Amino acid sequence: MATDELFREDAALAECDAVVVALGDGGLVLDRTVFYPQGGGQAGDRGVLRLADGRELHVADTRKGDAGAVLHVPAPGQEALLAALSPGQAVRALIDPVRRQRHRCFHTATHLLCALVPHPVDGCSITADSARLDFHMTDPLDKDGLNAGLARLVAEAHGVRHRWIGEDELDANPGLVRSMSVQPPRGQGRVRLVEIDGVDLQPCGGTHVANTADIGAVFVSKIEKKSARTRRVTLGLAD
């Protein structure tokens, strides 16, 4: 059974009521969730599932399961609490909001970086501590120039929104896809686009802030030459 992924429409939503539909394969599947599963380079959410009696099952990771299910992976040492759960049981799902906000800031910042470096992306990683993009290119990159560009795009306060298009529309506009390593998911008849007003437009299923000003002080912490045709840019957030 596919999980209703509430975060696709509202990345600011931090909790929801849900029902357990399956247990096994190392985790729990809910009928709906605010937990983002690892994918597209972005790490999975963490948080808790609160039972009706107030007990809390700690979720250490979130991953994609079979047939569109989202798998909530419990932290170790909760066997007794897991044994008390069964399909049909109601829970309250609550993500770690600080971790989610950092994911949203970093993920949006990588889109700004794509606008500043007009080359294909062949690797991506977004965590709560840092984000990086690997660009398929040979030219050197200027750290000071990128930092100035990021600061400008953040200060300009561009709106960030998403919309859905048909797969046929994406096929007619292949230039929308920037990533060489991760392709938009197929088979559902539609693809999610993330647009930063006047800055960037590309398929993306991740979580983002509503405005570039919400990112805050993001900076390039490192630029590396990973191969003859790969330049890696790592981003940090000033606390």
Buried (B, 14 or more C-beta within 10 A) or exposed (E): EBBBBBBBEEBEEBBBEBEBBBBEEEBBBBBBBBBBBBBBBBBBBBBBBBBEEEEBBBBBBBBBBEEBBBBBBBEEEBEEBEEEBEEEBEBBBBBBBEBBBBBBBBBBBBBBBBBBBEBBBBBBBBBBEBBBBBBBBEEEBEBEEBBEBBEEBBEEEBEBEBEEBEBEEBEEEEEBBBBBEBEBBEEEEBBBBBBBBEBBBBBBBBBBBEBBBBBBEBBBBEBEEEEEEBBBBBBBBEE
